[in-house]
Amino acid sequence: MKFTYTPAQVSRSRALANQAPLIIADEPTGSLSTEQGMDIVRLLRDVTRPRNRSVVIASHDQRIAEYADRVYHLQDGKVVARE
């Protein structure tokens, strides 16, 4: 059986496996179905929180905010709101 992985999948796996103290994810749900995208967001939260690791996610997907401890809204490269 042959497995094919996208570069994004490899990057996510490598960051989690290497126990990086900070994971920066740019549109981690962009190329995934809604269900798969939310699975990835939950996985990032569930794996990093107990180990006191941080995840910074840049996304246009508003649903990700539900999983965040802090949310910053940017416009034209400037912070315009913080939740």
N, C-alpha and C positions, 0 to 999 in steps of 0.2 A: 504494500500500500504506500502510495506517495502522497505527502502532504505539501501543500503550497501555501505559503504565508506571505502576506503583504509586508512591506517595510514598516508600516505603522504597527502591525501586530508584533513584529519582531522587536520594535522599539519599546512597546509597552511591556512585553515579557522581560526584556533585558533590564529595564528600570526596576521592575518588581523583584526579579531574581537577584539583582546586585544590591538590593536593599538601599537604594539611593536615598539620602536624607531629604532630597527635594526632587519632585517630579514636575516637569513643566510640560503640559499637554496642550497643543494647539489644535483645536477642533477635533478632539478624540472620537467624537461620534459622527463626524461628517460623512463618512462613506459607509455607515452601517445602517441597518434597519432601526426603527425606533426601539424595538425590544432589545436588540443587541447593544445599541448605544447606551441605554439605561443600565444594562448588565455591566458594561465597562465602567460606568461612573460609580455604580455600587461597589464593584470590585476594587477600584482605586480607593474608595473611602474605607471599605472594610479591611483592606490589607494595610493601609498606611496609618489609620487612626490609632489602633492599639500599640503601634510601634513609635508613636510620636514623630511621624514623618509628615512632610507637607506636600500638597499637590496644588499647583497653580494651573487653572484651566482657562484658556481663552476660547470663548465660544459664542455663537449667536443663538444657541439653543437655550431658551429661558428655563426649560425644565431642569437643567443642571443646577440652577440656583437652589433648588429644594435640598440638595445634598451638601451645600456649602456652609461653612462657618461664617465666612465673610464674602460679600459680593461688591465688586466695584464696577461701575458703568463708565465706559470710556466713550468720548466723542471727539473726533479730530485729534486723537492722541492725548487727550486730557481727561482726568477723572472728573466726571460731572455729578456723580452720585455714589453714595456708599450705603449699604444695608448691613 
